[in-house]
Amino acid sequence: MTSRQHHRCQTFARHILEQQQDWHPEARGNFSWLLSGIVLACKIIGEEVRRLGLSEVRGAAGDENVHGEQQQGVDVFANEVLMECLGNRGNVGLLASEENEEPVVVLECPDEGEYIVVFDPLDGSSNLDVNVSVGTIFSIYRRTAQNGLSTEQEVLQPGRDQIAAGYVLYSSSTMLVYSTGRGVHGFTLDPTIGTFVLTHPDMRMPERGWTYSVNESYADGFPPYCRRFLHWLKSGEDNTAYRSRYIGSLVADFHRTLLLGGIFMYPPTSTFPEGKLRLAYEGNPIALLAEQAGGLATDGRGRILDIEPTALHQRVPLFVGSQLEMQKLHAFIEQPLKV
Protein backbone atom coordinates (compact mmCIF):
# COMPACT_ATOMS: atom_id res chain seq x y z
CA MET A 1 0.00 0.00 0.00
CA THR A 2 1.41 3.40 -0.96
CA SER A 3 1.69 6.26 1.56
CA ARG A 4 -1.15 8.07 -0.21
CA GLN A 5 -3.38 4.99 -0.07
CA HIS A 6 -2.53 4.55 3.61
CA HIS A 7 -3.62 8.11 4.37
CA ARG A 8 -6.87 7.65 2.43
CA CYS A 9 -7.64 4.61 4.57
CA GLN A 10 -6.73 6.27 7.85
CA THR A 11 -9.75 7.48 9.78
CA PHE A 12 -9.52 10.11 12.50
CA ALA A 13 -10.08 7.45 15.18
CA ARG A 14 -7.31 5.26 13.78
CA HIS A 15 -4.97 8.25 13.49
CA ILE A 16 -5.52 9.17 17.14
CA LEU A 17 -4.92 5.56 18.18
CA GLU A 18 -1.64 5.38 16.23
CA GLN A 19 -0.49 8.72 17.65
CA GLN A 20 -1.34 7.48 21.12
CA GLN A 21 0.61 4.25 20.63
CA ASP A 22 3.63 6.16 19.27
CA TRP A 23 3.79 8.97 21.82
CA HIS A 24 1.77 7.87 24.84
CA PRO A 25 1.71 4.05 25.05
CA GLU A 26 0.73 4.34 28.72
CA ALA A 27 -2.46 6.29 27.88
CA ARG A 28 -5.83 4.86 28.92
CA GLY A 29 -7.82 6.30 26.01
CA ASN A 30 -9.38 9.19 27.94
CA PHE A 31 -8.09 11.83 25.55
CA SER A 32 -9.23 9.97 22.42
CA TRP A 33 -12.65 9.53 24.04
CA LEU A 34 -12.82 13.30 24.53
CA LEU A 35 -11.87 13.95 20.89
CA SER A 36 -14.55 11.53 19.75
CA GLY A 37 -17.09 13.75 21.52
CA ILE A 38 -15.91 16.78 19.54
CA VAL A 39 -16.11 14.77 16.31
CA LEU A 40 -19.65 13.61 17.07
CA ALA A 41 -20.81 17.13 17.91
CA CYS A 42 -19.29 18.60 14.75
CA LYS A 43 -20.92 15.94 12.55
CA ILE A 44 -24.30 16.93 14.00
CA ILE A 45 -23.57 20.65 13.61
CA GLY A 46 -22.29 20.13 10.06
CA GLU A 47 -25.45 18.34 9.05
CA GLU A 48 -27.59 21.14 10.51
CA VAL A 49 -25.51 23.75 8.66
CA ARG A 50 -25.86 21.77 5.41
CA ARG A 51 -29.65 21.78 5.58
CA LEU A 52 -30.00 25.19 7.22
CA GLY A 53 -32.23 26.60 4.53
CA LEU A 54 -34.82 23.96 5.43
CA SER A 55 -34.19 24.03 9.18
CA GLU A 56 -36.26 25.52 11.98
CA VAL A 57 -33.13 27.08 13.54
CA ARG A 58 -32.33 29.39 10.61
CA GLY A 59 -32.27 33.14 11.18
CA ALA A 60 -31.82 35.15 14.37
CA ALA A 61 -32.66 33.54 17.69
CA GLY A 62 -33.94 36.81 19.12
CA ASP A 63 -31.33 37.00 21.90
CA GLU A 64 -27.89 38.51 22.34
CA ASN A 65 -24.86 36.59 23.57
CA VAL A 66 -22.47 37.75 26.28
CA HIS A 67 -20.70 40.03 23.77
CA GLY A 68 -23.88 41.86 22.82
CA GLU A 69 -23.95 40.15 19.42
CA GLN A 70 -27.18 38.93 17.85
CA GLN A 71 -27.40 35.17 18.30
CA GLN A 72 -28.45 33.05 15.36
CA GLY A 73 -30.68 30.05 15.98
CA VAL A 74 -27.91 27.78 14.78
CA ASP A 75 -25.51 29.39 17.32
CA VAL A 76 -27.75 28.21 20.11
CA PHE A 77 -28.12 24.78 18.49
CA ALA A 78 -24.35 24.33 18.02
CA ASN A 79 -23.64 25.42 21.58
CA GLU A 80 -26.18 22.98 23.01
CA VAL A 81 -24.85 20.11 20.91
CA LEU A 82 -21.26 20.64 22.05
CA MET A 83 -22.35 20.98 25.66
CA GLU A 84 -24.30 17.74 25.42
CA CYS A 85 -21.69 15.70 23.53
CA LEU A 86 -18.81 16.81 25.76
CA GLY A 87 -20.72 16.96 29.01
CA ASN A 88 -21.35 13.21 29.06
CA ARG A 89 -17.79 12.12 28.28
CA GLY A 90 -16.98 11.63 31.96
CA ASN A 91 -13.48 13.07 31.64
CA VAL A 92 -14.36 16.73 31.00
CA GLY A 93 -14.54 18.92 34.09
CA LEU A 94 -15.15 22.38 32.62
CA LEU A 95 -16.62 23.70 29.37
CA ALA A 96 -16.15 27.31 28.31
CA SER A 97 -18.11 28.59 25.32
CA GLU A 98 -17.94 31.94 23.57
CA GLU A 99 -21.74 31.99 23.86
CA ASN A 100 -21.79 31.63 27.67
CA GLU A 101 -20.86 34.27 30.20
CA GLU A 102 -19.18 31.82 32.58
CA PRO A 103 -17.59 28.36 32.32
CA VAL A 104 -19.94 25.43 32.84
CA VAL A 105 -19.03 22.82 35.41
CA VAL A 106 -19.78 19.40 33.97
CA LEU A 107 -22.01 17.60 36.44
CA GLU A 108 -21.30 14.12 35.07
CA CYS A 109 -18.00 13.83 36.98
CA PRO A 110 -17.20 17.31 38.37
CA ASP A 111 -14.23 16.13 40.42
CA GLU A 112 -12.76 13.50 38.11
CA GLY A 113 -13.00 15.52 34.92
CA GLU A 114 -9.35 16.15 34.02
CA TYR A 115 -9.86 18.27 30.90
CA ILE A 116 -11.10 21.76 30.07
CA VAL A 117 -12.59 22.32 26.62
CA VAL A 118 -12.89 25.89 25.31
CA PHE A 119 -14.80 26.48 22.09
CA ASP A 120 -16.47 28.86 19.68
CA PRO A 121 -19.44 26.72 18.64
CA LEU A 122 -20.06 28.38 15.27
CA ASP A 123 -17.62 31.04 14.12
CA GLY A 124 -18.97 33.24 11.31
CA SER A 125 -22.61 32.24 11.81
CA SER A 126 -23.88 35.67 10.71
CA ASN A 127 -22.71 34.71 7.20
CA LEU A 128 -24.85 31.59 6.99
CA ASP A 129 -27.84 33.31 5.44
CA VAL A 130 -25.71 33.90 2.33
CA ASN A 131 -24.11 30.42 2.34
CA VAL A 132 -20.63 31.49 3.43
CA SER A 133 -18.33 28.89 5.02
CA VAL A 134 -18.36 28.76 8.83
CA GLY A 135 -16.64 26.65 11.45
CA THR A 136 -16.25 25.38 14.99
CA ILE A 137 -13.04 26.23 16.87
CA PHE A 138 -11.86 24.34 19.95
CA SER A 139 -8.94 24.01 22.33
CA ILE A 140 -8.23 21.62 25.19
CA TYR A 141 -6.35 22.17 28.44
CA ARG A 142 -5.63 20.03 31.47
CA ARG A 143 -7.25 21.09 34.70
CA THR A 144 -4.79 22.48 37.21
CA ALA A 145 -4.26 20.77 40.55
CA GLN A 146 -4.33 24.05 42.49
CA ASN A 147 -6.98 24.26 45.19
CA GLY A 148 -9.14 27.29 45.75
CA LEU A 149 -9.27 28.45 42.13
CA SER A 150 -12.58 29.62 40.73
CA THR A 151 -13.83 27.94 37.56
CA GLU A 152 -12.87 31.04 35.55
CA GLN A 153 -9.36 31.03 36.99
CA GLU A 154 -8.98 27.39 36.01
CA VAL A 155 -9.81 28.28 32.41
CA LEU A 156 -7.48 31.30 32.32
CA GLN A 157 -4.39 29.49 31.08
CA PRO A 158 -1.98 30.85 28.45
CA GLY A 159 -2.26 29.38 24.99
CA ARG A 160 1.11 27.66 25.27
CA ASP A 161 -0.53 25.29 27.79
CA GLN A 162 -3.02 23.93 25.26
CA ILE A 163 -2.67 20.18 24.81
CA ALA A 164 -4.72 20.25 21.60
CA ALA A 165 -6.52 22.71 19.35
CA GLY A 166 -8.36 22.61 16.07
CA TYR A 167 -11.30 23.63 13.98
CA VAL A 168 -13.96 22.08 11.80
CA LEU A 169 -14.75 23.91 8.56
CA TYR A 170 -18.24 23.49 7.12
CA SER A 171 -18.02 24.23 3.40
CA SER A 172 -18.18 22.33 0.09
CA SER A 173 -16.69 19.56 2.21
CA THR A 174 -16.44 19.29 5.98
CA MET A 175 -12.85 19.35 7.22
CA LEU A 176 -11.38 18.75 10.66
CA VAL A 177 -7.93 20.27 11.24
CA TYR A 178 -6.18 19.68 14.55
CA SER A 179 -2.88 19.55 16.40
CA THR A 180 -1.70 18.04 19.67
CA GLY A 181 1.66 19.78 19.42
CA ARG A 182 3.15 17.34 16.92
CA GLY A 183 2.26 18.90 13.60
CA VAL A 184 -1.07 19.72 12.00
CA HIS A 185 -3.28 17.15 10.28
CA GLY A 186 -6.42 17.61 8.21
CA PHE A 187 -9.31 15.18 7.79
CA THR A 188 -12.21 15.36 5.36
CA LEU A 189 -15.62 13.93 6.20
CA ASP A 190 -16.55 11.14 3.79
CA PRO A 191 -20.36 11.33 3.73
CA THR A 192 -20.68 7.85 2.25
CA ILE A 193 -19.30 6.25 5.42
CA GLY A 194 -19.85 9.09 7.91
CA THR A 195 -16.19 9.18 8.94
CA PHE A 196 -13.38 11.74 8.86
CA VAL A 197 -10.52 10.44 6.68
CA LEU A 198 -6.95 11.75 6.67
CA THR A 199 -6.51 13.85 3.51
CA HIS A 200 -3.95 16.47 4.57
CA PRO A 201 -1.18 14.88 6.68
CA ASP A 202 1.54 17.09 8.18
CA MET A 203 0.14 20.38 6.90
CA ARG A 204 2.76 23.09 6.44
CA MET A 205 2.16 26.76 5.85
CA PRO A 206 4.34 28.06 2.97
CA GLU A 207 7.16 30.36 4.07
CA ARG A 208 5.54 33.11 2.02
CA GLY A 209 2.29 33.59 0.15
CA TRP A 210 0.71 36.03 -2.26
CA THR A 211 -2.52 36.97 -0.51
CA TYR A 212 -3.49 39.10 2.46
CA SER A 213 -6.77 38.94 4.35
CA VAL A 214 -8.19 41.87 6.32
CA ASN A 215 -11.42 43.87 6.48
CA GLU A 216 -10.17 47.01 4.74
CA SER A 217 -13.44 48.87 5.39
CA TYR A 218 -11.96 49.56 8.86
CA ALA A 219 -8.59 50.71 7.48
CA ASP A 220 -9.04 54.36 8.52
CA GLY A 221 -9.10 53.18 12.13
CA PHE A 222 -6.04 50.91 11.85
CA PRO A 223 -2.77 51.87 13.57
CA PRO A 224 -0.33 53.76 11.29
CA TYR A 225 2.05 50.77 11.04
CA CYS A 226 -0.81 48.61 9.76
CA ARG A 227 -1.78 51.14 7.10
CA ARG A 228 1.85 51.37 5.98
CA PHE A 229 2.07 47.59 5.80
CA LEU A 230 -1.12 47.44 3.72
CA HIS A 231 0.36 49.99 1.31
CA TRP A 232 3.47 47.81 0.95
CA LEU A 233 1.35 44.70 0.29
CA LYS A 234 -0.51 46.45 -2.53
CA SER A 235 2.34 48.52 -3.95
CA GLY A 236 4.27 45.81 -5.76
CA GLU A 237 7.55 46.96 -4.16
CA ASP A 238 10.27 44.31 -4.06
CA ASN A 239 8.29 42.40 -6.73
CA THR A 240 5.50 41.77 -4.22
CA ALA A 241 2.02 42.38 -5.59
CA TYR A 242 -0.33 40.76 -3.12
CA ARG A 243 -3.97 39.92 -3.78
CA SER A 244 -6.72 40.69 -1.30
CA ARG A 245 -8.82 37.73 -0.20
CA TYR A 246 -11.29 38.24 2.65
CA ILE A 247 -14.23 35.99 3.44
CA GLY A 248 -15.25 37.38 6.82
CA SER A 249 -15.29 33.99 8.54
CA LEU A 250 -12.16 33.43 10.63
CA VAL A 251 -11.99 29.68 10.12
CA ALA A 252 -12.33 30.01 6.35
CA ASP A 253 -9.83 32.88 6.08
CA PHE A 254 -7.28 31.09 8.26
CA HIS A 255 -7.78 27.79 6.42
CA ARG A 256 -6.81 29.46 3.15
CA THR A 257 -3.80 31.09 4.83
CA LEU A 258 -2.74 27.74 6.29
CA LEU A 259 -2.84 26.09 2.87
CA LEU A 260 -1.55 28.90 0.66
CA GLY A 261 0.43 31.18 2.96
CA GLY A 262 0.23 34.95 3.19
CA ILE A 263 -1.23 36.78 6.16
CA PHE A 264 -4.53 37.21 7.98
CA MET A 265 -4.99 40.35 10.09
CA TYR A 266 -7.57 41.55 12.56
CA PRO A 267 -5.77 44.66 13.87
CA PRO A 268 -6.78 46.92 16.73
CA THR A 269 -8.99 49.78 15.56
CA SER A 270 -10.15 53.10 16.95
CA THR A 271 -13.44 51.36 17.86
CA PHE A 272 -11.79 48.24 19.31
CA PRO A 273 -8.33 49.37 20.53
CA GLU A 274 -7.78 46.02 22.28
CA GLY A 275 -8.81 44.06 19.19
CA LYS A 276 -12.08 42.28 18.55
CA LEU A 277 -11.33 38.56 18.37
CA ARG A 278 -11.41 36.56 21.59
CA LEU A 279 -8.09 35.28 22.92
CA ALA A 280 -9.40 32.04 24.44
CA TYR A 281 -11.86 30.98 21.76
CA GLU A 282 -10.13 32.19 18.59
CA GLY A 283 -6.63 33.60 19.11
CA ASN A 284 -5.04 30.76 21.08
CA PRO A 285 -6.28 27.77 19.04
CA ILE A 286 -5.52 29.49 15.73
CA ALA A 287 -2.06 30.50 16.97
CA LEU A 288 -1.20 26.94 18.05
CA LEU A 289 -2.17 25.58 14.63
CA ALA A 290 -0.22 28.30 12.83
CA GLU A 291 2.97 27.69 14.80
CA GLN A 292 2.71 23.91 14.48
CA ALA A 293 2.43 24.38 10.70
CA GLY A 294 5.52 26.61 10.53
CA GLY A 295 3.78 29.98 10.63
CA LEU A 296 3.61 32.73 13.24
CA ALA A 297 0.88 34.43 15.25
CA THR A 298 1.23 37.65 17.27
CA ASP A 299 -0.84 40.51 18.66
CA GLY A 300 1.59 42.99 17.10
CA ARG A 301 3.76 43.01 20.21
CA GLY A 302 4.54 39.40 20.95
CA ARG A 303 3.53 35.79 20.61
CA ILE A 304 -0.19 35.13 21.05
CA LEU A 305 0.52 31.90 22.93
CA ASP A 306 2.52 33.78 25.59
CA ILE A 307 -0.26 36.19 26.55
CA GLU A 308 -1.30 35.71 30.17
CA PRO A 309 -5.11 35.94 30.08
CA THR A 310 -6.90 38.16 32.59
CA ALA A 311 -10.53 37.62 31.59
CA LEU A 312 -12.54 34.79 30.08
CA HIS A 313 -13.77 36.82 27.11
CA GLN A 314 -10.63 38.90 26.69
CA ARG A 315 -10.20 40.43 23.24
CA VAL A 316 -6.95 40.53 21.31
CA PRO A 317 -5.57 41.79 17.97
CA LEU A 318 -4.51 38.92 15.72
CA PHE A 319 -1.87 38.78 13.01
CA VAL A 320 -1.19 35.28 11.70
CA GLY A 321 0.56 33.98 8.64
CA SER A 322 3.72 32.96 6.86
CA GLN A 323 7.20 33.71 8.13
CA LEU A 324 8.04 36.30 5.46
CA GLU A 325 4.87 38.36 5.78
CA MET A 326 4.93 38.26 9.57
CA GLN A 327 8.58 39.38 9.66
CA LYS A 328 7.78 42.21 7.25
CA LEU A 329 4.79 43.31 9.36
CA HIS A 330 6.98 43.57 12.45
CA ALA A 331 9.52 45.59 10.49
CA PHE A 332 6.75 48.14 9.93
CA ILE A 333 5.81 47.96 13.60
CA GLU A 334 9.50 48.66 14.31
CA GLN A 335 9.41 46.05 17.03
CA PRO A 336 11.32 42.77 16.82
CA LEU A 337 9.19 39.71 16.25
CA LYS A 338 9.28 37.76 19.52
CA VAL A 339 8.73 34.01 19.07
C-alpha positions as CSV (number, residue, x, y, z in Angstrom):
1,M,0.0,0.0,0.0
2,T,1.4,3.4,-1.0
3,S,1.7,6.3,1.6
4,R,-1.2,8.1,-0.2
5,Q,-3.4,5.0,-0.1
6,H,-2.5,4.6,3.6
7,H,-3.6,8.1,4.4
8,R,-6.9,7.6,2.4
9,C,-7.6,4.6,4.6
10,Q,-6.7,6.3,7.8
11,T,-9.7,7.5,9.8
12,F,-9.5,10.1,12.5
13,A,-10.1,7.5,15.2
14,R,-7.3,5.3,13.8
15,H,-5.0,8.3,13.5
16,I,-5.5,9.2,17.1
17,L,-4.9,5.6,18.2
18,E,-1.6,5.4,16.2
19,Q,-0.5,8.7,17.6
20,Q,-1.3,7.5,21.1
21,Q,0.6,4.2,20.6
22,D,3.6,6.2,19.3
23,W,3.8,9.0,21.8
24,H,1.8,7.9,24.8
25,P,1.7,4.1,25.1
26,E,0.7,4.3,28.7
27,A,-2.5,6.3,27.9
28,R,-5.8,4.9,28.9
29,G,-7.8,6.3,26.0
30,N,-9.4,9.2,27.9
31,F,-8.1,11.8,25.5
32,S,-9.2,10.0,22.4
33,W,-12.6,9.5,24.0
34,L,-12.8,13.3,24.5
35,L,-11.9,13.9,20.9
36,S,-14.6,11.5,19.7
37,G,-17.1,13.7,21.5
38,I,-15.9,16.8,19.5
39,V,-16.1,14.8,16.3
40,L,-19.6,13.6,17.1
41,A,-20.8,17.1,17.9
42,C,-19.3,18.6,14.7
43,K,-20.9,15.9,12.5
44,I,-24.3,16.9,14.0
45,I,-23.6,20.7,13.6
46,G,-22.3,20.1,10.1
47,E,-25.5,18.3,9.0
48,E,-27.6,21.1,10.5
49,V,-25.5,23.7,8.7
50,R,-25.9,21.8,5.4
51,R,-29.7,21.8,5.6
52,L,-30.0,25.2,7.2
53,G,-32.2,26.6,4.5
54,L,-34.8,24.0,5.4
55,S,-34.2,24.0,9.2
56,E,-36.3,25.5,12.0
57,V,-33.1,27.1,13.5
58,R,-32.3,29.4,10.6
59,G,-32.3,33.1,11.2
60,A,-31.8,35.1,14.4
61,A,-32.7,33.5,17.7
62,G,-33.9,36.8,19.1
63,D,-31.3,37.0,21.9
64,E,-27.9,38.5,22.3
65,N,-24.9,36.6,23.6
66,V,-22.5,37.7,26.3
67,H,-20.7,40.0,23.8
68,G,-23.9,41.9,22.8
69,E,-24.0,40.1,19.4
70,Q,-27.2,38.9,17.9
71,Q,-27.4,35.2,18.3
72,Q,-28.5,33.0,15.4
73,G,-30.7,30.1,16.0
74,V,-27.9,27.8,14.8
75,D,-25.5,29.4,17.3
76,V,-27.8,28.2,20.1
77,F,-28.1,24.8,18.5
78,A,-24.3,24.3,18.0
79,N,-23.6,25.4,21.6
80,E,-26.2,23.0,23.0
81,V,-24.9,20.1,20.9
82,L,-21.3,20.6,22.0
83,M,-22.3,21.0,25.7
84,E,-24.3,17.7,25.4
85,C,-21.7,15.7,23.5
86,L,-18.8,16.8,25.8
87,G,-20.7,17.0,29.0
88,N,-21.3,13.2,29.1
89,R,-17.8,12.1,28.3
90,G,-17.0,11.6,32.0
91,N,-13.5,13.1,31.6
92,V,-14.4,16.7,31.0
93,G,-14.5,18.9,34.1
94,L,-15.1,22.4,32.6
95,L,-16.6,23.7,29.4
96,A,-16.1,27.3,28.3
97,S,-18.1,28.6,25.3
98,E,-17.9,31.9,23.6
99,E,-21.7,32.0,23.9
100,N,-21.8,31.6,27.7
101,E,-20.9,34.3,30.2
102,E,-19.2,31.8,32.6
103,P,-17.6,28.4,32.3
104,V,-19.9,25.4,32.8
105,V,-19.0,22.8,35.4
106,V,-19.8,19.4,34.0
107,L,-22.0,17.6,36.4
108,E,-21.3,14.1,35.1
109,C,-18.0,13.8,37.0
110,P,-17.2,17.3,38.4
111,D,-14.2,16.1,40.4
112,E,-12.8,13.5,38.1
113,G,-13.0,15.5,34.9
114,E,-9.4,16.1,34.0
115,Y,-9.9,18.3,30.9
116,I,-11.1,21.8,30.1
117,V,-12.6,22.3,26.6
118,V,-12.9,25.9,25.3
119,F,-14.8,26.5,22.1
120,D,-16.5,28.9,19.7
121,P,-19.4,26.7,18.6
122,L,-20.1,28.4,15.3
123,D,-17.6,31.0,14.1
124,G,-19.0,33.2,11.3
125,S,-22.6,32.2,11.8
126,S,-23.9,35.7,10.7
127,N,-22.7,34.7,7.2
128,L,-24.8,31.6,7.0
129,D,-27.8,33.3,5.4
130,V,-25.7,33.9,2.3
131,N,-24.1,30.4,2.3
132,V,-20.6,31.5,3.4
133,S,-18.3,28.9,5.0
134,V,-18.4,28.8,8.8
135,G,-16.6,26.7,11.4
136,T,-16.2,25.4,15.0
137,I,-13.0,26.2,16.9
138,F,-11.9,24.3,19.9
139,S,-8.9,24.0,22.3
140,I,-8.2,21.6,25.2
141,Y,-6.3,22.2,28.4
142,R,-5.6,20.0,31.5
143,R,-7.2,21.1,34.7
144,T,-4.8,22.5,37.2
145,A,-4.3,20.8,40.5
146,Q,-4.3,24.0,42.5
147,N,-7.0,24.3,45.2
148,G,-9.1,27.3,45.8
149,L,-9.3,28.4,42.1
150,S,-12.6,29.6,40.7
151,T,-13.8,27.9,37.6
152,E,-12.9,31.0,35.5
153,Q,-9.4,31.0,37.0
154,E,-9.0,27.4,36.0
155,V,-9.8,28.3,32.4
156,L,-7.5,31.3,32.3
157,Q,-4.4,29.5,31.1
158,P,-2.0,30.9,28.5
159,G,-2.3,29.4,25.0
160,R,1.1,27.7,25.3
161,D,-0.5,25.3,27.8
162,Q,-3.0,23.9,25.3
163,I,-2.7,20.2,24.8
164,A,-4.7,20.3,21.6
165,A,-6.5,22.7,19.4
166,G,-8.4,22.6,16.1
167,Y,-11.3,23.6,14.0
168,V,-14.0,22.1,11.8
169,L,-14.7,23.9,8.6
170,Y,-18.2,23.5,7.1
171,S,-18.0,24.2,3.4
172,S,-18.2,22.3,0.1
173,S,-16.7,19.6,2.2
174,T,-16.4,19.3,6.0
175,M,-12.8,19.3,7.2
176,L,-11.4,18.8,10.7
177,V,-7.9,20.3,11.2
178,Y,-6.2,19.7,14.6
179,S,-2.9,19.6,16.4
180,T,-1.7,18.0,19.7
181,G,1.7,19.8,19.4
182,R,3.1,17.3,16.9
183,G,2.3,18.9,13.6
184,V,-1.1,19.7,12.0
185,H,-3.3,17.2,10.3
186,G,-6.4,17.6,8.2
187,F,-9.3,15.2,7.8
188,T,-12.2,15.4,5.4
189,L,-15.6,13.9,6.2
190,D,-16.5,11.1,3.8
191,P,-20.4,11.3,3.7
192,T,-20.7,7.9,2.3
193,I,-19.3,6.3,5.4
194,G,-19.8,9.1,7.9
195,T,-16.2,9.2,8.9
196,F,-13.4,11.7,8.9
197,V,-10.5,10.4,6.7
198,L,-6.9,11.7,6.7
199,T,-6.5,13.9,3.5
200,H,-3.9,16.5,4.6
201,P,-1.2,14.9,6.7
202,D,1.5,17.1,8.2
203,M,0.1,20.4,6.9
204,R,2.8,23.1,6.4
205,M,2.2,26.8,5.9
206,P,4.3,28.1,3.0
207,E,7.2,30.4,4.1
208,R,5.5,33.1,2.0
209,G,2.3,33.6,0.2
210,W,0.7,36.0,-2.3
211,T,-2.5,37.0,-0.5
212,Y,-3.5,39.1,2.5
213,S,-6.8,38.9,4.3
214,V,-8.2,41.9,6.3
215,N,-11.4,43.9,6.5
216,E,-10.2,47.0,4.7
217,S,-13.4,48.9,5.4
218,Y,-12.0,49.6,8.9
219,A,-8.6,50.7,7.5
220,D,-9.0,54.4,8.5
221,G,-9.1,53.2,12.1
222,F,-6.0,50.9,11.9
223,P,-2.8,51.9,13.6
224,P,-0.3,53.8,11.3
225,Y,2.0,50.8,11.0
226,C,-0.8,48.6,9.8
227,R,-1.8,51.1,7.1
228,R,1.8,51.4,6.0
229,F,2.1,47.6,5.8
230,L,-1.1,47.4,3.7
231,H,0.4,50.0,1.3
232,W,3.5,47.8,1.0
233,L,1.4,44.7,0.3
234,K,-0.5,46.4,-2.5
235,S,2.3,48.5,-4.0
236,G,4.3,45.8,-5.8
237,E,7.5,47.0,-4.2
238,D,10.3,44.3,-4.1
239,N,8.3,42.4,-6.7
240,T,5.5,41.8,-4.2
241,A,2.0,42.4,-5.6
242,Y,-0.3,40.8,-3.1
243,R,-4.0,39.9,-3.8
244,S,-6.7,40.7,-1.3
245,R,-8.8,37.7,-0.2
246,Y,-11.3,38.2,2.7
247,I,-14.2,36.0,3.4
248,G,-15.3,37.4,6.8
249,S,-15.3,34.0,8.5
250,L,-12.2,33.4,10.6
251,V,-12.0,29.7,10.1
252,A,-12.3,30.0,6.3
253,D,-9.8,32.9,6.1
254,F,-7.3,31.1,8.3
255,H,-7.8,27.8,6.4
256,R,-6.8,29.5,3.2
257,T,-3.8,31.1,4.8
258,L,-2.7,27.7,6.3
259,L,-2.8,26.1,2.9
260,L,-1.5,28.9,0.7
261,G,0.4,31.2,3.0
262,G,0.2,34.9,3.2
263,I,-1.2,36.8,6.2
264,F,-4.5,37.2,8.0
265,M,-5.0,40.3,10.1
266,Y,-7.6,41.5,12.6
267,P,-5.8,44.7,13.9
268,P,-6.8,46.9,16.7
269,T,-9.0,49.8,15.6
270,S,-10.2,53.1,16.9
271,T,-13.4,51.4,17.9
272,F,-11.8,48.2,19.3
273,P,-8.3,49.4,20.5
274,E,-7.8,46.0,22.3
275,G,-8.8,44.1,19.2
276,K,-12.1,42.3,18.5
277,L,-11.3,38.6,18.4
278,R,-11.4,36.6,21.6
279,L,-8.1,35.3,22.9
280,A,-9.4,32.0,24.4
281,Y,-11.9,31.0,21.8
282,E,-10.1,32.2,18.6
283,G,-6.6,33.6,19.1
284,N,-5.0,30.8,21.1
285,P,-6.3,27.8,19.0
286,I,-5.5,29.5,15.7
287,A,-2.1,30.5,17.0
288,L,-1.2,26.9,18.0
289,L,-2.2,25.6,14.6
290,A,-0.2,28.3,12.8
291,E,3.0,27.7,14.8
292,Q,2.7,23.9,14.5
293,A,2.4,24.4,10.7
294,G,5.5,26.6,10.5
295,G,3.8,30.0,10.6
296,L,3.6,32.7,13.2
297,A,0.9,34.4,15.3
298,T,1.2,37.7,17.3
299,D,-0.8,40.5,18.7
300,G,1.6,43.0,17.1
301,R,3.8,43.0,20.2
302,G,4.5,39.4,21.0
303,R,3.5,35.8,20.6
304,I,-0.2,35.1,21.0
305,L,0.5,31.9,22.9
306,D,2.5,33.8,25.6
307,I,-0.3,36.2,26.6
308,E,-1.3,35.7,30.2
309,P,-5.1,35.9,30.1
310,T,-6.9,38.2,32.6
311,A,-10.5,37.6,31.6
312,L,-12.5,34.8,30.1
313,H,-13.8,36.8,27.1
314,Q,-10.6,38.9,26.7
315,R,-10.2,40.4,23.2
316,V,-7.0,40.5,21.3
317,P,-5.6,41.8,18.0
318,L,-4.5,38.9,15.7
319,F,-1.9,38.8,13.0
320,V,-1.2,35.3,11.7
321,G,0.6,34.0,8.6
322,S,3.7,33.0,6.9
323,Q,7.2,33.7,8.1
324,L,8.0,36.3,5.5
325,E,4.9,38.4,5.8
326,M,4.9,38.3,9.6
327,Q,8.6,39.4,9.7
328,K,7.8,42.2,7.3
329,L,4.8,43.3,9.4
330,H,7.0,43.6,12.4
331,A,9.5,45.6,10.5
332,F,6.8,48.1,9.9
333,I,5.8,48.0,13.6
334,E,9.5,48.7,14.3
335,Q,9.4,46.1,17.0
336,P,11.3,42.8,16.8
337,L,9.2,39.7,16.2
338,K,9.3,37.8,19.5
339,V,8.7,34.0,19.1
